[in-house]
């Protein structure tokens, strides 16, 4: 297994997550995941997992971040999000989260 396997987004998703890169310690694990922008359909999940979420309006803020700024997401074979991060207008990372059962895999 390689120490670090890097993969850039495909040209199809490059405009949405051109600067975001996810890595994994085992390059073979890349066959089980895909990388692309997170979709607005996951706004509720993003808002619920955000440390400062859980308030009225959190989902609207998550939707704004996802639809306006750069984002990146690791998806499993079925297209379910495992790990994600959104950018901000100043280029910071925001709303970054990895589902507990997928942590320590180097996704985010």
N, CA, C and O atoms as a DFTB+ gen file, in Angstrom:
432 C
 N C O
     1  1       0.840      -1.181       0.000
     2  2       0.000       0.000       0.000
     3  2       0.882       1.240       0.000
     4  3       1.934       1.274       0.638
     5  1       0.439       2.244      -0.717
     6  2       1.224       3.475      -0.779
     7  2       0.955       4.329       0.446
     8  3      -0.085       4.193       1.090
     9  1       1.875       5.192       0.760
    10  2       1.724       6.077       1.912
    11  2       0.670       7.134       1.661
    12  3      -0.073       7.517       2.564
    13  1       0.613       7.600       0.427
    14  2      -0.316       8.675       0.120
    15  2      -0.745       8.572      -1.332
    16  3       0.096       8.611      -2.230
    17  1      -2.026       8.442      -1.573
    18  2      -2.542       8.412      -2.938
    19  2      -3.367       9.651      -3.172
    20  3      -4.380       9.846      -2.501
    21  1      -2.965      10.497      -4.104
    22  2      -3.692      11.735      -4.369
    23  2      -4.431      11.616      -5.680
    24  3      -3.938      11.005      -6.629
    25  1      -5.597      12.193      -5.734
    26  2      -6.372      12.175      -6.968
    27  2      -7.070      13.515      -7.131
    28  3      -7.757      13.980      -6.222
    29  1      -6.895      14.123      -8.271
    30  2      -7.592      15.379      -8.572
    31  2      -8.982      15.036      -9.075
    32  3      -9.191      13.953      -9.622
    33  1      -9.934      15.941      -8.899
    34  2     -11.273      15.725      -9.436
    35  2     -11.227      15.626     -10.953
    36  3     -10.319      16.166     -11.585
    37  1     -12.196      14.942     -11.537
    38  2     -12.250      14.852     -12.989
    39  2     -12.535      16.237     -13.558
    40  3     -12.955      17.134     -12.827
    41  1     -12.313      16.413     -14.840
    42  2     -12.555      17.714     -15.454
    43  2     -14.022      18.105     -15.349
    44  3     -14.360      19.288     -15.366
    45  1     -14.891      17.106     -15.243
    46  2     -16.320      17.366     -15.121
    47  2     -16.638      18.092     -13.812
    48  3     -17.556      18.911     -13.767
    49  1     -15.886      17.797     -12.749
    50  2     -16.165      18.412     -11.452
    51  2     -15.118      19.448     -11.067
    52  3     -15.192      20.018      -9.978
    53  1     -14.162      19.699     -11.922
    54  2     -13.050      20.575     -11.561
    55  2     -13.495      21.979     -11.194
    56  3     -12.885      22.601     -10.325
    57  1     -14.533      22.496     -11.825
    58  2     -14.955      23.860     -11.506
    59  2     -15.528      23.952     -10.098
    60  3     -15.479      25.022      -9.491
    61  1     -16.067      22.867      -9.564
    62  2     -16.658      22.896      -8.235
    63  2     -15.673      22.550      -7.135
    64  3     -15.812      23.031      -6.010
    65  1     -14.694      21.737      -7.432
    66  2     -13.769      21.352      -6.361
    67  2     -12.336      21.281      -6.853
    68  3     -11.605      20.345      -6.527
    69  1     -11.935      22.273      -7.640
    70  2     -10.625      22.246      -8.264
    71  2      -9.472      22.295      -7.276
    72  3      -8.411      21.735      -7.555
    73  1      -9.640      22.935      -6.151
    74  2      -8.539      23.070      -5.213
    75  2      -8.593      22.064      -4.065
    76  3      -7.673      22.001      -3.249
    77  1      -9.664      21.283      -4.000
    78  2      -9.800      20.330      -2.897
    79  2      -9.252      18.974      -3.302
    80  3      -9.531      18.474      -4.392
    81  1      -8.479      18.395      -2.419
    82  2      -7.952      17.063      -2.672
    83  2      -8.162      16.222      -1.425
    84  3      -7.945      16.683      -0.305
    85  1      -8.577      15.012      -1.629
    86  2      -8.720      14.071      -0.539
    87  2      -7.654      12.999      -0.756
    88  3      -7.282      12.714      -1.894
    89  1      -7.176      12.422       0.302
    90  2      -6.159      11.394       0.159
    91  2      -6.504      10.194       1.011
    92  3      -7.297      10.282       1.948
    93  1      -5.904       9.084       0.676
    94  2      -6.084       7.862       1.442
    95  2      -4.739       7.184       1.590
    96  3      -3.887       7.286       0.707
    97  1      -4.547       6.504       2.681
    98  2      -3.281       5.811       2.922
    99  2      -3.123       4.605       2.018
   100  3      -1.999       4.215       1.702
   101  1      -4.228       4.009       1.595
   102  2      -4.214       2.811       0.771
   103  2      -4.764       3.172      -0.607
   104  3      -5.963       3.411      -0.752
   105  1      -3.901       3.214      -1.614
   106  2      -4.357       3.643      -2.928
   107  2      -5.406       2.695      -3.496
   108  3      -6.189       3.115      -4.349
   109  1      -5.460       1.445      -3.066
   110  2      -6.490       0.515      -3.510
   111  2      -7.868       0.929      -3.039
   112  3      -8.868       0.576      -3.664
   113  1      -7.935       1.671      -1.946
   114  2      -9.220       2.119      -1.413
   115  2      -9.894       3.104      -2.351
   116  3     -11.105       3.305      -2.255
   117  1      -9.148       3.724      -3.255
   118  2      -9.725       4.692      -4.182
   119  2     -10.731       4.032      -5.122
   120  3     -11.592       4.716      -5.675
   121  1     -10.637       2.715      -5.312
   122  2     -11.575       2.019      -6.174
   123  2     -12.974       1.961      -5.562
   124  3     -13.959       1.772      -6.276
   125  1     -13.061       2.122      -4.249
   126  2     -14.338       2.019      -3.552
   127  2     -15.025       3.362      -3.354
   128  3     -16.132       3.413      -2.820
   129  1     -14.389       4.447      -3.775
   130  2     -14.946       5.783      -3.560
   131  2     -14.858       6.610      -4.833
   132  3     -14.087       6.307      -5.744
   133  1     -15.667       7.661      -4.871
   134  2     -15.551       8.667      -5.921
   135  2     -15.472      10.026      -5.230
   136  3     -15.884      10.175      -4.080
   137  1     -14.944      10.998      -5.936
   138  2     -14.767      12.331      -5.382
   139  2     -15.427      13.339      -6.308
   140  3     -15.255      13.279      -7.525
   141  1     -16.174      14.254      -5.735
   142  2     -16.829      15.291      -6.518
   143  2     -17.410      16.332      -5.590
   144  3     -17.222      16.254      -4.376
   145  1     -18.111      17.301      -6.137
   146  2     -18.737      18.323      -5.294
   147  2     -19.909      17.722      -4.536
   148  3     -20.536      16.777      -5.014
   149  1     -20.209      18.257      -3.368
   150  2     -21.381      17.790      -2.633
   151  2     -22.619      18.459      -3.218
   152  3     -22.585      19.633      -3.589
   153  1     -23.685      17.720      -3.294
   154  2     -24.920      18.196      -3.901
   155  2     -25.812      18.895      -2.873
   156  3     -25.779      18.552      -1.691
   157  1     -26.612      19.877      -3.316
   158  2     -27.539      20.547      -2.406
   159  2     -28.543      19.599      -1.744
   160  3     -29.123      19.939      -0.713
   161  1     -28.754      18.422      -2.322
   162  2     -29.687      17.472      -1.707
   163  2     -29.206      17.016      -0.319
   164  3     -29.982      16.445       0.446
   165  1     -27.946      17.263       0.000
   166  2     -27.395      16.858       1.300
   167  2     -27.284      18.021       2.284
   168  3     -26.574      17.914       3.283
   169  1     -27.968      19.116       2.019
   170  2     -27.905      20.294       2.903
   171  2     -28.297      19.967       4.332
   172  3     -27.653      20.438       5.270
   173  1     -29.336      19.172       4.516
   174  2     -29.785      18.839       5.866
   175  2     -28.708      18.055       6.608
   176  3     -28.439      18.336       7.776
   177  1     -28.086      17.076       5.951
   178  2     -27.011      16.295       6.559
   179  2     -25.838      17.190       6.937
   180  3     -25.299      17.073       8.038
   181  1     -25.442      18.075       6.044
   182  2     -24.331      18.987       6.312
   183  2     -24.658      19.887       7.503
   184  3     -23.820      20.084       8.383
   185  1     -25.870      20.429       7.528
   186  2     -26.277      21.320       8.619
   187  2     -26.338      20.582       9.955
   188  3     -25.961      21.139      10.986
   189  1     -26.809      19.334       9.946
   190  2     -26.938      18.556      11.185
   191  2     -25.589      18.151      11.766
   192  3     -25.456      18.004      12.980
   193  1     -24.602      17.972      10.918
   194  2     -23.301      17.508      11.397
   195  2     -22.329      18.651      11.678
   196  3     -21.256      18.433      12.242
   197  1     -22.699      19.853      11.290
   198  2     -21.859      21.018      11.534
   199  2     -21.854      21.334      13.027
   200  3     -22.914      21.365      13.652
   201  1     -20.680      21.568      13.606
   202  2     -20.565      21.833      15.045
   203  2     -21.485      22.946      15.532
   204  3     -22.001      22.886      16.648
   205  1     -21.689      23.957      14.698
   206  2     -22.499      25.100      15.111
   207  2     -23.896      25.043      14.506
   208  3     -24.621      26.038      14.539
   209  1     -24.284      23.899      13.955
   210  2     -25.601      23.743      13.341
   211  2     -26.664      23.470      14.388
   212  3     -26.454      23.692      15.580
   213  1     -27.807      22.986      13.928
   214  2     -28.887      22.656      14.833
   215  2     -29.795      23.821      15.177
   216  3     -30.671      23.676      16.030
   217  1     -29.617      24.960      14.550
   218  2     -30.484      26.099      14.808
   219  2     -31.318      26.381      13.565
   220  3     -30.978      25.944      12.466
   221  1     -32.391      27.101      13.745
   222  2     -33.227      27.469      12.613
   223  2     -32.389      28.293      11.636
   224  3     -31.752      29.271      12.027
   225  1     -32.393      27.905      10.407
   226  2     -31.611      28.618       9.400
   227  2     -30.298      27.938       9.045
   228  3     -29.652      28.325       8.071
   229  1     -29.885      26.930       9.817
   230  2     -28.613      26.251       9.540
   231  2     -28.630      25.561       8.181
   232  3     -27.629      25.562       7.464
   233  1     -29.768      24.976       7.833
   234  2     -29.857      24.302       6.538
   235  2     -29.753      25.302       5.382
   236  3     -29.150      25.000       4.352
   237  1     -30.329      26.475       5.550
   238  2     -30.239      27.516       4.514
   239  2     -28.798      27.985       4.350
   240  3     -28.350      28.245       3.233
   241  1     -28.075      28.093       5.455
   242  2     -26.660      28.484       5.385
   243  2     -25.852      27.404       4.678
   244  3     -25.005      27.707       3.837
   245  1     -26.115      26.142       5.018
   246  2     -25.416      25.037       4.357
   247  2     -25.712      25.033       2.862
   248  3     -24.809      24.831       2.050
   249  1     -26.965      25.254       2.499
   250  2     -27.341      25.296       1.073
   251  2     -26.588      26.420       0.347
   252  3     -26.102      26.228      -0.767
   253  1     -26.496      27.581       0.981
   254  2     -25.768      28.708       0.379
   255  2     -24.301      28.342       0.164
   256  3     -23.754      28.593      -0.910
   257  1     -23.663      27.756       1.167
   258  2     -22.254      27.361       1.050
   259  2     -22.059      26.364      -0.088
   260  3     -21.142      26.502      -0.898
   261  1     -22.928      25.362      -0.139
   262  2     -22.798      24.287      -1.131
   263  2     -23.025      24.800      -2.546
   264  3     -22.309      24.405      -3.466
   265  1     -24.001      25.667      -2.732
   266  2     -24.342      26.127      -4.081
   267  2     -23.520      27.321      -4.557
   268  3     -23.509      27.635      -5.748
   269  1     -22.832      27.984      -3.629
   270  2     -22.104      29.200      -3.996
   271  2     -20.594      28.994      -4.099
   272  3     -19.946      29.553      -4.983
   273  1     -20.039      28.193      -3.197
   274  2     -18.586      28.091      -3.107
   275  2     -18.093      26.687      -3.458
   276  3     -18.880      25.760      -3.652
   277  1     -16.793      26.562      -3.533
   278  2     -16.148      25.296      -3.826
   279  2     -16.503      24.268      -2.756
   280  3     -16.560      24.594      -1.571
   281  1     -16.742      23.030      -3.175
   282  2     -16.988      21.954      -2.223
   283  2     -16.354      20.672      -2.740
   284  3     -16.038      20.551      -3.923
   285  1     -16.178      19.744      -1.856
   286  2     -15.655      18.445      -2.224
   287  2     -16.265      17.396      -1.329
   288  3     -16.546      17.654      -0.158
   289  1     -16.473      16.206      -1.877
   290  2     -17.107      15.141      -1.119
   291  2     -16.542      13.797      -1.565
   292  3     -16.276      13.580      -2.747
   293  1     -16.365      12.905      -0.605
   294  2     -16.006      11.518      -0.880
   295  2     -17.302      10.723      -0.799
   296  3     -17.998      10.759       0.216
   297  1     -17.623      10.005      -1.873
   298  2     -18.833       9.189      -1.942
   299  2     -18.467       7.707      -1.990
   300  3     -17.435       7.336      -2.549
   301  1     -19.316       6.863      -1.403
   302  2     -19.103       5.423      -1.521
   303  2     -19.620       4.948      -2.878
   304  3     -20.074       5.753      -3.691
   305  1     -19.549       3.639      -3.117
   306  2     -19.962       3.085      -4.408
   307  2     -21.420       3.380      -4.746
   308  3     -21.781       3.496      -5.917
   309  1     -22.256       3.503      -3.713
   310  2     -23.677       3.764      -3.928
   311  2     -23.996       5.249      -4.049
   312  3     -25.154       5.615      -4.252
   313  1     -22.994       6.103      -3.927
   314  2     -23.202       7.544      -4.053
   315  2     -23.543       8.241      -2.746
   316  3     -23.954       9.402      -2.754
   317  1     -23.378       7.552      -1.625
   318  2     -23.642       8.157      -0.317
   319  2     -22.429       8.955       0.138
   320  3     -21.301       8.480       0.008
   321  1     -22.635      10.162       0.670
   322  2     -21.498      10.964       1.136
   323  2     -20.877      10.379       2.399
   324  3     -21.584       9.999       3.333
   325  1     -19.546      10.310       2.417
   326  2     -18.799       9.789       3.565
   327  2     -18.043      10.900       4.281
   328  3     -17.897      10.876       5.503
   329  1     -17.565      11.872       3.513
   330  2     -16.745      12.961       4.044
   331  2     -16.899      14.151       3.109
   332  3     -16.953      13.975       1.892
   333  1     -16.971      15.363       3.661
   334  2     -17.170      16.531       2.821
   335  2     -16.565      17.772       3.443
   336  3     -16.283      17.819       4.641
   337  1     -16.373      18.764       2.611
   338  2     -15.880      20.067       3.048
   339  2     -16.377      21.101       2.039
   340  3     -16.448      20.833       0.840
   341  1     -16.717      22.275       2.543
   342  2     -17.153      23.386       1.690
   343  2     -16.171      24.538       1.868
   344  3     -15.582      24.716       2.934
   345  1     -16.011      25.299       0.823
   346  2     -15.179      26.491       0.902
   347  2     -16.001      27.697       1.296
   348  3     -17.230      27.635       1.336
   349  1     -15.328      28.785       1.586
   350  2     -15.990      30.045       1.906
   351  2     -15.519      31.112       0.927
   352  3     -14.636      30.859       0.106
   353  1     -16.102      32.298       1.011
   354  2     -15.715      33.377       0.101
   355  2     -14.276      33.803       0.301
   356  3     -13.673      34.363      -0.615
   357  1     -13.701      33.555       1.479
   358  2     -12.304      33.920       1.725
   359  2     -11.355      32.735       1.522
   360  3     -10.163      32.839       1.810
   361  1     -11.879      31.617       1.029
   362  2     -11.040      30.465       0.735
   363  2     -10.807      29.527       1.905
   364  3     -10.008      28.595       1.806
   365  1     -11.491      29.762       3.006
   366  2     -11.348      28.877       4.165
   367  2     -12.198      27.622       3.978
   368  3     -13.138      27.602       3.184
   369  1     -11.850      26.586       4.720
   370  2     -12.664      25.371       4.747
   371  2     -13.737      25.531       5.801
   372  3     -13.493      26.087       6.872
   373  1     -14.925      25.040       5.495
   374  2     -16.049      25.157       6.405
   375  2     -16.930      23.922       6.250
   376  3     -16.905      23.277       5.202
   377  1     -17.688      23.592       7.253
   378  2     -18.616      22.468       7.237
   379  2     -17.905      21.139       6.983
   380  3     -18.537      20.195       6.509
   381  1     -16.621      21.039       7.282
   382  2     -15.896      19.795       7.068
   383  2     -16.341      18.729       8.053
   384  3     -16.452      18.990       9.251
   385  1     -16.594      17.528       7.551
   386  2     -17.052      16.448       8.414
   387  2     -16.807      15.112       7.729
   388  3     -16.911      14.993       6.508
   389  1     -16.481      14.116       8.530
   390  2     -16.391      12.731       8.073
   391  2     -17.266      11.899       8.991
   392  3     -17.172      12.014      10.213
   393  1     -18.111      11.065       8.415
   394  2     -18.955      10.199       9.231
   395  2     -18.071       9.364      10.147
   396  3     -17.028       8.875       9.713
   397  1     -18.468       9.190      11.409
   398  2     -17.612       8.496      12.388
   399  2     -17.081       7.140      11.925
   400  3     -15.928       6.805      12.196
   401  1     -17.892       6.373      11.246
   402  2     -17.456       5.035      10.810
   403  2     -16.459       5.073       9.656
   404  3     -15.933       4.032       9.261
   405  1     -16.193       6.257       9.112
   406  2     -15.237       6.386       7.997
   407  2     -14.034       7.251       8.359
   408  3     -13.264       7.637       7.481
   409  1     -13.870       7.549       9.610
   410  2     -12.729       8.347      10.060
   411  2     -11.449       7.513      10.055
   412  3     -11.487       6.283      10.027
   413  1     -10.322       8.214      10.083
   414  2      -8.990       7.601      10.108
   415  2      -8.670       6.868       8.792
   416  3      -7.862       5.940       8.763
   417  1      -9.313       7.302       7.727
   418  2      -9.021       6.766       6.397
   419  2      -8.342       7.811       5.522
   420  3      -8.009       7.546       4.366
   421  1      -8.136       9.014       6.090
   422  2      -7.451      10.071       5.360
   423  2      -8.327      10.846       4.406
   424  3      -7.807      11.539       3.531
   425  1      -9.652      10.757       4.541
   426  2     -10.528      11.463       3.609
   427  2     -10.506      12.967       3.815
   428  3     -10.426      13.722       2.846
   429  1     -10.574      13.416       5.067
   430  2     -10.562      14.860       5.336
   431  2      -9.943      15.099       6.675
   432  3      -9.830      16.246       7.107
